[in-house]
Amino acid sequence: MRSLDDLLAEGVSGRRVLLRADLNVPLDKQTGAITDDGRIRASLPTLQALRDAGARVVVAAHLGRPKGAPDPRYSLAPVAARLGELLGTDVPLASDVAGEDARGKAAALGDGDVLLLENVRFEAAETSKDDAERGELADRLAALADVYVDDAFGAVHRKHASVYDVARRLPHAAGRLVATELDVLTRLTSDPDRPYVVVLGGSKVSDKLAVIEALLPKVDRLLVGGGMCFTFLAAQGHGVGTSLLEADQVDTCRRLLAEAGERIVLPLDVVCAPEFSADTETTVVPVEQIPGDQMGLDVGPRTVEAFGGELAGARTVFWNGPMGVFELGPFQAGTRGVAEAVAAVDGLSVVGGGDSAAAVRQLGLDEASYGHISTGGGASLEYLEGRELPGLAVLAD
C-alpha cells in the first residue's frame, strides 16, 4: 500500500489530487451548526501536507444519509466553512458532486488550493450495489483529478464509488489518517501488550456479536456495559425489567459466558428509571434487583469501580460504546468513569470511534490523554473482526 509520503516524494505540485476524506460530522438539528468537528480536524494533516507540496486538492466526502438526491439538510456547506477556518484559506463548495460546477471549479484550482465537492451521497450511484452504476460516477470523479488519496478511514468498510471504484481508476495512496488507524489496529490484533482489556458498550449485542466472537480468544478481560449488558444479565438468569433486551440473543450470550468464564466481566449495579427522560427519578440497584417496571440506563458506581480495577493494570485497552445513555445528564456517570479509567491506562488506549469518541468530547475529557481516538467506529470493529475492508483492499492493489 503506497503511503502519502511515497506520493509526495514523486511530486504532486500542480497536480490535481482527489482526496476522499471523512467529514461526516454531527449537526445540530435546529440550527444546522456543527456540534463536533473532530473528523474535520483529523483530516488536516493529510490536507495540509498536500497543500504544502503544491497539490490542487479536490475533496470528496459524505454527510449523513440522504436518499441519493440533493437534500439541503445534508449539504456540506457548513463543513466547507469550518474547513476553511481551520486551514486559514477559502474552501469553495461545488454545487454538485462531479458535474459541470465541480469540473469548472476543479479546473480553476491553483497550486495549494482546496475545493470541496458536494455530498457524494447526493448521487444514488455512490452507494449502489450495481458495479456499472458506481463505475459511471467513479469515472466522473476520476476525471476531476490525476491521482487519488483515501484518508476516509470511517468509510473504508464500504464498497462505494468514491471509496472503492475511484481507486481502481487512478494511481492511489493511503492518507496519514488511514495509515495511523491501520498502525493502531494492527497493534491491537497482533501480539498486543498484556494485560489486554476490551470495553464494549452500546445498545445491542447483535451489533457487537461478531467482534465479541473475534476478540474473546485474544483478550484477558472483556468488560460489557451499555444496553447490551442486559441481554447478558438475562442470560445469567436476572430479571431486567423494561431494559433493552434482545431475547433472541440470550442463548448466544449464555454460550459466550460459558466459554469465556471470568474473562467476561458484567456490571454489578445499574442506574434505573421508570422512563427514558432527563428529569426522571433514578435509583441505583444491584443487577439482581432491577425492578420489573423500570429500565437500566447506565452502569452504577460499583461497576465503575470494578471496571476501573480491571483497567488499572492493563497495558492495552480498546473501548467501543458508551456505558449508558450519556446524552442525558442523569446517565453520564458510568461512561465518564470508564472513560477516565481508560485515559489513565499506562499503555496503549484506543477509543474506537463512533459514540465513544463523541462521549469523550461531549463530556469535556482531554482527548490527548488517550493513545488514539479512531474516526471509524464501524470500520474499526470490522477490522477487528478480521473482515476484508474494500477501501483498504483496493489501496493495496
Secondary structure, DSSP 8 states (H G I E B T S, - for coil): --BHHHHHHH--TT-EEEEE------B-TTT--BS--HHHHHTHHHHHHHHHTT-EEEEE---S---SS--GGG-SHHHHHHHHHHHTS---B-SSSSSHHHHHHHHT--TT-EEE---GGGSGGGG-S-HHHHHHHHHHHHTT-SEEEE--GGGTTS--IIIIIGGGTS-EEE-HHHHHHHHHHHHHHSS--SSEEEEE-SS-HHHHHHHHHHHTTT-SEEEE-STTHHHHHHHTT---TTS---GGGHHHHHHHHHHHGGGEE--SEEEEESSS-TTS--EEEEGGG--TT-EEEEE-HHHHHHHHHHHHT-SEEEEES-SS-TTSGGG-HHHHHHHHHHHT-SSEEEE-SHHHHHHHHHTT--GGGSSEE-S-HHHHHHHHHT---HHHHHHT-
